[in-house]
Amino acid sequence: MGQQQQARRFSRQASRWSHPKAYALKIGTGYLCVDFEVVLGHLNLVMRTRRIKVTDASAVYHCISRIVGAEFLLEGEREKEVLRNQIWKVADFCGVEILTYCIMSNHVHLLIRVPPPSSLARIPNSELSRRVKRIYAPEKAAAFAEGLSSSEADERERFRSQLVTRMGDLSQFMKELKQRFSIWYNRNHGRLGTLWAERFKSVLIEDESMALSTVAAYIDLNPVRAGLVSDPADYRYCGYAEAMGGHSLARRGIASLFGHRGAWASNVSIYRIVLFGKGQSSPASGQGASVSPGKVAQVMSEGGKVSREEALRCRIRYFSDGAVLGSKEFVQKCLESTMPPANRQRARAGPRELKGSDWSGLNCLRGLRSQVFGSAPQ
């Protein structure tokens, strides 16, 4: 059979497929039928893996969202300040707790505690009216308040449902925050189109002090890794700097990393040990990381170990791509609740201990085979 006849034959077969966009591709001396809709569907399935979320209890997540095209659209002080304000306002509206955060020029990190879904039913209408005022203009907030206090039960429930469905959920919080900032940014810069690249990343973090403080320090040290400051307290747009400046909610977030709400002086002393190492109150004393981040990353990539404070000055993908981070038991429990046994066996999924430093038994769910450590900021 000639090549032209082969092509026509495979094209006729392709037209009988369930998906219409099938083509005959020439490979060597033969032809291959390819349904590109099926191929793209599989690629999309791989790219958009299901987000791991807790639906029956409180949970903590490390979220990262990047600007489209890695552009430095958050480079200005005004842009960072507006986003900083919106983070606190939208968190109050959605009822989530900001443990810490960091706004960089082309991406933002957030460590968020989301309440259990069952808590939404207990929110009184008076509290909903207060939250509405945090993100809406007085006229619209007054309209919501009027609806929530209506004499008609159906009307009250309709307004309540509109608000509660946007609260107490990680995805709803990120959607609310990113949409509001995008609208402000585009309006003030004469810009059209999307501002944020793809969907945000999230890593489920075990709600215990070792995992929380390690990830929080990694987030607050972003400007140090980028070479902007030597102490994150000098970088205004991170949770630690706001806490050092006296912001009550930021201080509460740092305190909750260690499971208590005690005196700020004791909380900050503990946290600075995580940031700079035991006995080191500030990197200005010359007691910071003893080698360059590039050298540290090389040592870890080659299977060596460095101190935790040195490791935290490097880009570590465990904290952004590890899916779940915590003790071995916590990661195993999350795996069992999200993946059927057959899939776990086929994917050889299981807790994987973090390498490169003494992480005090921390594990992640997703095995990262390449470029786990790096010296570039993240």
N, C-alpha and C positions, 0 to 999 in steps of 0.2 A: 504493500500500500504506500502511495506517495505521501510526502509530507503535507501537501495541501489537503489531500483527502483525510489524513489523520486529524488535521486541525478542524475541519468541518465536522468530523465525527465527534470529537470531544466537545465541540461547541454545542452540538445537538444534545449530547448527554448533559451538559451543564445547564441547558435551558429547562431540563426536566427536574432539576434540584428544587428543594423546598425554598431555598433562597435564590432570588433572581440574579444577584451580582456574582456570577461565576464565570471564570474565564479560562481559556486554554493557553497555558504558558509553554513556550518552547524551552526545553531543557536538554541540551546536547542535541541528539538526533530525534528525540521523542517529544511528546507533549504531556502536560499534566493539568488536570482540571483543579482549579482552586476557587473556593468560595470565600471571597474576601470578607464578607460580613461575618462568617463563622470565625475566621482567623482574627479579625479585629475584636470580636466578642470575647475570644479567649484572652487576647492581650489585655483587654479592659478588665477582665476578671482578675488577671494577675496583678495589674496595676492598682486596682481599687479593692484591696483586701479589706475584709470586714473589720471595722473598728472594734476593739475590745472595750466594752463598757460594763460597769456593774449596774444592775437594774433593781437590786433588792436591798441595798445598803448604801451608806455614805462611801465615797471613793475619792482618791486624789489622782490627778492627771498632770503630766508635764506636756504642755501644748506648744507647738512651734508653727508659726505662720510666716510665710515669706512674701515679699513684694514681687509682683510679676516681672519676669526678665531679670531678676536680681538687681533691679535699679535701686539707687540710693535715694528713694523718694522720702525717706524719713530722716534725712540728714539735717534738716533745719531744726532749730530749737522750738519754733512754733509748732511744727508738726508733732514733734515728740511730746510737747506739753499738752496739746489737744488729745492725743491718744492716751497719755497718762491719765488725764481727767476722765476720759470716757471709760477706761478700764474700771476705775473705782465706781463710777455711776452705774454702768451696766451690771457690774457684779452685785451691787446693792439691789438693783431691780430684779435680777434673776435669782437672788438668794444664794449665790455661791461665795466662797471665801477665797480671797487672794492671799496665798502664803508668801509668794514673792513673784517678781517679774523682772524683765529687762527689755528695754526698747533699744534696738540697734538701728543702724541706718537703712538696712534692707530686710530686717526680720524682727520678730518679737517672740519672746519666751514668756510663758505663764505657768505657774504652779498653782493649781486650783483644787480646792476641796468642794465637791458637789454633795449636797445633802441627800438623804434617802428619799425616793419618790413619795413614800408614805407621808412625809412631812408636809407636802403641798396641801393636803386636805385640811390641815390644822391652821393654815394661814387665815387670820380673820380679815374681813373686808376692809377694816380700818387700816391694816398693815398694807394691803394691796393699794389703797388710795395713797398712802405715803410713798410707796415704791414708784408709783406712776409719776409722781412729781420729780423724781430723779432724772427722768429721761425725756419727759414731754413738756411742751410749753404750757403756761398756766391755763389757757383756754381748753386745750385738749385734756389736761389733767382734771380740770373741773368737770368735764363731760363724763369722764370715767368715774369720778367720785359720785356724780349724780346717779349714774346707772347702777353703781354698787349699792347705793342707799335707796333705790327705788322701792315703792310700796308693792310692786308686782314681783312675786317670787321668780317667775320665768325670766323677767328682765334682769334681775340681780344675778341669776345663774348664767345668763348669756354673757354679761360683762365679765363675770368672774372667770368663766371658762376661757374667754379670749386672752386673759392675762395669765392664768395659771399654766396654760399649755406652753407658755414661753419661759417658764421658770423651772429651776431645779434640774436642768439638763445641760450636759456639757456642750452638745452640738447647738442647742438653742442659744446658749451664752455666746459662743464663738460667732454664730451667725449674726446675732444682734450687734455685737461689738464691731465686727468687720464691715457690716452693711452701713452702720452709722458713720464710721470713720471714712469709708469710701465716699459716701454722699458728701460729707464735709470737705474732704480733700478735693474731689473733682469740682465741686462748686467754687472753691476758693482758688483753684489753679487753672480754671478754664479747660478742664480735662474731661474726656469721655472714656468709657470702657472700664474693664475690670482693673482693680488695683492689686488684688492679692493673687498669688500664683497657686493654682490648683486648690485642693482642699488642705486643711491644716493637718499636721501630724499630731499624734497623741500617744503617750506611753502611760499605762496604768502603773501607779507607784503604790507600793505597800504603805499603809498609814502607820508607820512606826519610825522612831527617831533616826535610825541609821540611814534608811533609804531616803527619808524626807530631807534630812540635813545635807546629805551628799548631793542630791539633785538640786536643792536650793542653792548650795554653794556653787555648783557648776553654772547655774543660771546667773547668779550675781557676779561671777568672775568673768562674764562675757567681755566687758570693756577692758579688763586686764589682759585677756588673751588677745584682744585686738590692739593692744599697745596704747590705748587711750589714757589710761591712768594706772597707777601702781596699787591703789587701794580702791575697791568699789565704792567706798563711802564718799569718794570724790566725784562719782558719776551720778548725776541727779536722777537719771531715768532708770533706776532699778529699785527693787523693794528694800534692799539693805540700806541704800543711801537715804531713802525716805524715812525708814525707821530711825536711822541715826539723826535725822533732822527733826524728829519728834512726831511724825505722823502716827496717830494712835492705831489706825487699822493696820498699817505696815508693821508696827511693833507687835501687834496681836498676832499677825501672820508668822513672824519670826519666832515668837514664843511658842506657838502651836506646833512648830517643828519638833519640839521636845516634849510635847504632851502636857504643857502646863502654862498657866497665865501669870506666873509669879513676877517678881520685880524685874524691870527691864535690865538693870545692871548685871544680874546673874545670867539672864538669857543671852545677852550680847557677848558676854565673856565666853560662854560655851560655843556660840556660833563662830566667834573669831578664831577659836582653836580649829574648827573645821575649815575655815577659810585659809588660815595661814600656818597651821601646825601648832603643836603643843608648845606653849611658852613664847609664842610669837604674837605680839600684839599688833604689829604693823609691818608691812613689807619695807617701809621706809628705813627700818633699822638695818637693812641688808640681810635680814634673816629669811627672805622669801625663798622661792625655788632656787636651788643651788646651781642648776644647769638650765640652758635655754629650752623653751618648749619644743623646738625642733629636735634637740638631742634627746629629750625625755620621750617624745613620740617614737623616735628610732629605737630606743632601748625597749619600750613596751612592744613595739611591732616585732622585734627580734626575740620575744619571749622573756625578756628580763622584767624586773620589777623596780618601781620607784615608790617614793612616799606618796600618800594620798594627796597632800597639798601640791606636790609637783605634778601629779597626774591631772589634777583638776585645772591646771593651766594649759591643758591641751584639749583639742577637739576630740571628744569621745562619743562614738556613735551609739554606744549602749544606751545613752540617755535620750537619744532622739529617735532611734530605730529599733530599740530592743523589744517593743510591744508591751512587755510587762517587766517590772523591775521590783525585786524584793527578795525575801528569803526563799530558799529552795521549796519549802512547803507552800508558800503563798503562790509562787509561779506555777507549781504543779496543780494546785487547786483551781487557779484561773484556767489552765489548760484543759482540765477535765470538764469544766463547766462550759467551755466554748467550742471544743472540738470532739467529735465522735471518736471512739476508740480506734476504729478502722482507719480513720484519717490520720490519727496520731501515729499509728504504727507505720503507715505508708510514708508519712513525711518525716519519720524519725524525730518527732517533736518531743521536747522535754526541757527542763530547766538547764541552763548553761551558766556555769560560774564565770563571773567577770574576771578578766585577766589583766596583767600589767601593773597591779598594785595590790595592797592589802585592803580589799573592799569589805572586810568583815563579813564574809559569807553571802554577799549580794549575788543574785542570779538574774538572768534575763530569759525571756522566752524565745526570742528569735536569734538564731545563730548567724553571726556576721562574719563572713569569710574574708573580706578584703577591706582595707582602709578603715580599720576600726579606730585607730589613733592617728591624729594629725596635729600640726601646729597652727593651722589656720583657724580663725575665730568661727564659732558656731553658736 
